[in-house]
Amino acid sequence: MTLRQTVDLASNRPLAYDLDDDQRAILDQADRFARNELYDLAPRMDAEEWWPEDAFPKIGDNGLFGVTIPEQYGGAGLDLFAAGLVLQGFGRWNHAMALAWVAHDNLCANNIYRNGDELQRRKYLPGLCSGRKIGALGLTEPGAGSDALGSMRTTARRDGDHYVLNGSKIYITNGPVADVLLVYAKTDRERGPHGISAFIVEKGFPGFKVAQKLVKMGYRGSQTAELVFDECRVPAENLVGGENRGVAVVMSGLDLERAMISPLCLGVAERALELSVDYAMTRKQFGKAIGSFQMVQSMLADMYVQVETMRTFTYRTLAAAAPLEIGGGGRGDIHMLTAASVMYAAEAVHKVLDLAVQIHGGTGYIWESEINRLYRSIKLLEIGAGTTEVRKMIIAGELLKDLKRHG
């Protein structure tokens, strides 16, 4: 059953939080699929950094890719809120696959839809929406993290009907397994960040290679790589959004990307709370369940409050970002809101998992335990898509913009 069919057939259950019946049906479908199809993959993905090759096609066959992409290109034709709910559901049961999902569906496919021309949409989106092609975004470079645009060294020069790319990218989610990559490179060095262009690169293009797969502390099943472009020839028709228009492409998706990190944090936190409640009810010490001790109850209560406030902020931000027009991001209230949402969610999930490990005691410290796997995931989301410190700079910058304007 597709997401669109799920919406059409949604039952009239009571509203949960601020989700309507259709949204609840989408979350339920994603949760059910992830629990049945992705959860059992998580231990091996974490232990071996293993990539299950049939997972993406199965996700596609269940209509859970291309959430924000119109049906004519193979998508579900829904909005960013619906995509966030799918990510939340996946995050509960296999957070590594959830990260791979969002890099593919939001950072790559949705960016191509929003910024690509009709030829590019028809060529690439059906494969991405079906899960037969895996997508990735190539932005960050060695030595250029938070200042990804200003410090970019990868270049692209025009050579007849092609552009020739030279440089490297690092920390690229889905990099080792990607078939289609949205890559940024400088086409005019003199213009700095405003001389950057975006290109669709296929893994088979000459001069492109995966330099190394990177082994991580958390999200280990989500494949991450360093990529190298050595005289990589890209057809000129794969230029996205026009030459030297890469900044507009980046900014068009930046706030959407930040809004989409929070649901992943939420899904992880929900699962940690569930595991902790179960453990508190079954683990016995001094002849009684540890959940009967007030200090454990205090920790559970604190976790619950963090999860519920995270949920409210996440849904509010998704609702605000969903109708965002192309070119409407990267500034103003939405820029501040998405930065605040992901900053809060990342810090909140950190607090939740810290308490969860405390409740689990020695069990939580064992590498193979599920709660340990979740705990090792938390730091990435305080670093990726802009560090906590950069998020604070964005928030303060928007609050103080009148001060800057008037000196």
C-alpha positions in Angstrom: 0.0 0.0 0.0 1.4 3.4 -1.0 1.6 6.4 1.3 -1.0 8.1 -0.8 -3.4 5.2 -0.4 -2.6 5.2 3.3 -3.7 8.8 3.5 -6.9 8.1 1.5 -7.8 5.1 3.8 -6.9 6.7 7.1 -9.2 5.7 9.9 -11.0 8.1 12.2 -8.9 7.6 15.3 -8.5 10.2 18.0 -5.9 12.8 17.3 -2.5 12.1 18.9 -0.6 15.3 19.8 -1.1 17.6 16.8 -1.2 14.9 14.2 -4.4 14.5 12.2 -5.7 11.1 11.1 -3.8 11.1 7.8 -0.5 12.0 9.5 -1.1 9.3 12.2 -1.7 6.8 9.4 1.6 7.7 7.7 3.6 7.4 11.0 1.9 4.1 11.8 2.8 2.7 8.3 6.4 3.8 8.6 6.6 2.4 12.2 5.1 -0.9 11.2 7.3 -1.3 8.1 10.5 -0.4 10.0 9.6 -2.7 12.9 8.9 -5.6 10.6 11.6 -5.1 7.9 14.4 -3.0 9.3 14.7 -3.7 13.0 16.3 -7.1 12.7 18.9 -5.7 10.3 20.2 -3.2 12.9 22.5 -5.4 15.0 24.5 -6.7 12.0 24.6 -3.2 10.4 26.1 -1.9 13.6 28.5 -4.8 14.3 29.9 -5.1 10.8 29.1 -1.7 9.2 27.1 -3.9 6.8 24.8 -2.6 4.1 21.7 -4.7 3.3 21.4 -4.3 -0.5 17.8 -5.3 -0.7 16.6 -2.8 1.9 16.3 0.3 -0.3 14.3 -1.6 -3.1 12.0 -2.9 -0.4 11.5 0.6 1.0 10.7 1.8 -2.5 8.2 -1.0 -3.1 6.3 0.0 0.0 6.0 3.6 -1.3 8.3 5.1 1.4 10.7 7.0 -0.9 10.0 10.2 -2.8 7.6 11.3 -0.1 7.8 15.0 -1.2 8.0 14.2 -4.9 5.0 14.3 -7.2 3.5 11.0 -8.3 4.4 11.6 -12.0 8.0 11.1 -11.1 7.3 8.0 -8.9 6.9 9.8 -5.6 4.1 10.0 -3.1 3.1 13.6 -3.7 2.9 14.5 0.0 4.8 17.2 2.0 7.8 17.6 4.3 5.7 16.9 7.4 4.8 13.5 5.9 8.5 12.9 5.2 9.4 13.8 8.7 6.9 11.2 10.1 8.4 8.5 7.9 11.8 9.4 9.3 10.5 9.4 12.8 9.1 5.9 12.4 12.3 4.6 10.8 14.4 6.2 13.6 12.6 4.2 16.2 13.7 0.8 14.8 16.8 1.3 12.7 18.4 4.7 13.1 21.3 3.9 10.7 18.9 3.1 7.9 16.9 6.2 8.8 20.0 8.3 8.3 20.6 6.7 4.9 17.0 7.2 4.1 17.0 11.0 4.8 20.3 11.5 2.9 18.8 9.8 -0.1 15.3 11.1 0.0 15.7 14.7 1.3 19.3 15.7 0.5 19.5 14.1 -2.9 16.1 13.3 -4.5 14.1 16.3 -3.1 16.9 18.7 -4.0 16.9 17.4 -7.6 13.2 17.7 -7.7 13.2 21.3 -6.3 16.1 22.6 -8.4 16.5 20.3 -11.4 15.0 20.8 -14.9 12.4 18.5 -16.4 14.9 16.3 -18.1 16.9 15.8 -14.9 13.7 15.0 -13.0 12.5 12.4 -15.5 15.9 10.8 -15.8 16.8 10.5 -12.1 13.8 10.7 -9.9 12.0 7.5 -10.8 15.0 5.3 -9.9 15.5 7.2 -6.7 11.9 7.0 -5.7 11.8 3.2 -6.4 14.9 2.6 -4.3 16.7 1.0 -7.3 19.1 3.9 -7.3 20.7 5.2 -4.1 21.3 9.0 -3.7 23.8 11.1 -1.8 24.8 14.7 -1.3 28.4 15.8 -1.8 29.1 19.1 0.0 31.6 18.8 2.9 35.3 18.7 2.1 38.4 17.9 4.1 39.3 21.0 6.0 35.9 22.6 5.3 33.2 21.7 7.7 31.0 24.5 9.1 32.4 26.8 6.3 31.5 24.3 3.6 30.8 27.0 0.9 33.5 29.5 1.7 36.3 26.9 2.0 35.3 24.7 -1.0 38.2 23.6 -3.1 36.6 21.2 -5.5 36.5 22.8 -8.9 34.6 22.4 -12.2 35.7 23.7 -15.5 33.7 23.7 -18.8 35.1 21.5 -21.5 32.8 21.4 -24.5 29.7 19.4 -23.6 31.1 18.5 -20.2 32.3 19.9 -17.0 35.5 18.5 -15.5 35.5 18.1 -11.7 38.6 17.9 -9.5 38.7 17.7 -5.7 37.3 15.6 -2.9 34.4 15.3 -0.5 34.4 13.7 2.9 31.9 12.4 5.5 29.4 11.7 2.7 26.4 9.7 3.9 25.6 6.9 1.4 28.9 7.7 -0.4 30.2 4.1 -0.7 26.9 2.8 -2.1 25.5 5.8 -4.0 24.5 5.6 -7.7 23.5 9.3 -8.0 25.2 12.2 -6.2 24.3 15.9 -6.0 27.8 17.4 -5.9 28.9 21.0 -5.4 32.1 22.5 -7.0 33.5 25.9 -7.8 33.0 27.1 -11.3 34.3 30.7 -10.7 37.0 30.9 -8.0 37.0 34.7 -8.1 33.4 34.9 -6.9 34.0 32.8 -3.7 30.8 31.1 -2.4 28.8 32.8 -5.2 30.9 30.9 -7.8 29.7 27.5 -6.8 27.6 25.2 -9.0 25.7 22.0 -8.4 26.0 18.8 -10.6 24.4 15.4 -10.7 27.2 12.9 -10.8 26.7 9.2 -11.5 29.0 6.6 -9.9 30.1 5.3 -13.3 31.3 8.7 -14.6 35.0 8.5 -15.5 37.3 10.1 -12.9 34.9 9.5 -9.9 35.8 7.0 -7.2 35.2 6.2 -3.6 38.6 6.9 -1.9 37.7 5.2 1.4 34.8 4.0 3.4 34.9 5.7 6.9 34.3 3.6 10.1 32.2 5.5 12.6 31.4 5.4 16.3 27.6 5.5 15.7 25.2 5.1 12.8 27.6 2.4 11.7 25.3 0.7 9.2 24.8 4.0 7.4 27.6 4.0 4.8 30.0 7.0 4.9 32.9 7.8 2.6 35.5 10.1 1.2 35.0 10.7 -2.5 37.5 11.8 -5.1 37.0 13.6 -8.4 40.1 13.3 -10.7 39.3 14.9 -14.0 35.7 13.6 -13.6 33.7 14.3 -16.7 30.1 15.3 -16.1 27.7 16.1 -18.9 26.8 19.8 -19.1 23.2 18.8 -19.0 23.7 17.6 -15.4 24.3 21.1 -14.2 21.6 21.8 -11.7 20.0 25.3 -11.3 22.5 27.1 -13.6 26.2 27.9 -13.5 27.3 29.7 -10.3 23.9 29.1 -8.8 25.0 26.5 -6.4 24.4 28.7 -3.3 20.8 29.0 -4.2 20.5 25.3 -4.5 22.1 24.8 -1.1 20.0 27.4 0.6 16.8 26.1 -1.0 17.2 22.9 0.9 19.1 24.0 4.0 16.2 24.7 6.3 14.4 21.6 5.0 17.4 19.5 5.9 17.6 20.9 9.4 13.8 20.5 9.9 14.3 16.8 8.9 17.0 16.0 11.5 14.7 16.6 14.4 12.3 13.7 13.6 15.3 11.3 13.6 16.3 12.5 17.1 12.7 12.1 18.1 12.4 8.5 16.9 15.6 7.5 18.7 14.5 9.2 21.9 11.1 7.5 21.7 12.7 4.1 21.4 15.1 4.8 24.3 12.2 5.8 26.6 10.3 2.6 25.6 13.3 0.4 26.3 14.0 2.2 29.6 10.4 1.8 30.8 10.4 -1.9 29.9 13.7 -2.4 31.7 12.6 -0.5 34.8 9.5 -2.8 35.0 11.4 -6.1 34.6 14.9 -5.6 36.1 14.8 -6.5 39.8 17.2 -5.4 42.6 16.7 -5.7 46.3 13.7 -7.9 45.7 11.7 -5.4 43.6 11.6 -3.9 40.1 13.9 -0.9 39.8 11.0 1.1 38.5 9.6 1.2 42.1 12.6 3.3 43.2 12.0 7.0 43.2 15.3 7.9 41.6 14.6 5.7 38.6 11.1 7.2 38.4 12.7 10.6 38.4 14.9 9.7 35.5 11.9 8.3 33.5 9.9 11.4 34.2 12.7 13.6 32.9 13.1 11.5 29.8 9.3 11.7 29.1 9.4 15.5 29.4 12.3 15.7 27.0 10.6 13.4 24.4 7.3 15.3 24.5 8.8 18.8 24.2 11.0 17.5 21.4 7.9 16.1 19.7 6.0 19.4 19.9 9.0 21.5 18.6 9.7 19.0 15.8 6.1 19.0 14.5 5.8 22.7 14.7 9.0 23.2 12.7 8.0 20.6 10.1 4.7 22.3 9.7 6.4 25.7 9.2 9.0 24.4 6.8 6.6 22.2 4.7 5.2 25.1 2.5 8.6 26.7 2.1 9.0 27.9 -1.5 12.2 27.5 -3.4 14.5 30.4 -2.4 12.5 31.0 0.7 15.0 29.4 3.1 18.4 30.4 4.5 17.1 33.5 6.2 14.5 35.0 8.5 12.3 33.3 11.0 12.3 29.9 9.3 16.1 29.9 9.3 16.1 30.6 13.0 13.3 28.1 13.8 14.9 25.2 12.0 18.3 25.9 13.6 16.6 26.0 17.0 14.6 22.9 16.4 17.6 20.7 15.5 19.7 22.2 18.2 17.1 21.4 20.8 16.3 17.9 19.5 20.0 17.0 19.4 20.6 18.2 22.9 17.4 16.6 24.2 18.1 13.1 22.7 21.6 13.4 24.3 20.0 13.9 27.7 17.4 11.1 27.1 20.1 8.6 26.1 22.4 9.5 29.0 19.5 8.8 31.4 18.6 5.6 29.5 22.1 4.2 29.9 22.1 5.1 33.5 18.8 3.2 34.0 20.2 0.2 32.2 23.4 0.2 34.3 26.0 -2.3 33.2 23.7 -3.7 30.4 23.7 -0.2 28.8 27.5 -0.2 28.8 27.8 -3.4 26.7 28.5 -2.6 23.0 26.0 -5.2 21.7 23.0 -3.9 23.6 20.4 -1.9 21.8 20.5 1.0 24.2 24.3 1.2 23.7 23.8 1.3 20.0 21.4 4.2 20.4 23.7 6.0 22.8 26.6 5.9 20.3 24.3 7.7 17.8 23.7 10.8 19.7 26.8 12.9 19.1 26.5 12.9 15.3 23.4 15.0 15.4 25.1 17.7 17.5 27.7 17.9 14.7 26.1 17.2 11.4 24.3 19.7 9.2 25.9 22.5 11.3 27.2 22.1 14.8 25.4 23.2 17.9 27.7 26.2 18.0 26.8 27.2 14.4 23.1 26.8 15.2 23.5 29.2 18.1 25.2 31.7 15.7 22.3 31.4 13.3 19.7 32.0 16.0 21.6 34.9 17.6 22.3 36.4 14.2 18.6 36.5 13.3 17.7 37.9 16.7 20.3 40.6 16.4 20.0 41.4 12.7 18.7 44.9 13.4 21.7 45.6 15.5 24.0 44.5 12.7 22.0 46.7 10.2 22.3 49.8 12.3 25.9 49.2 13.5 
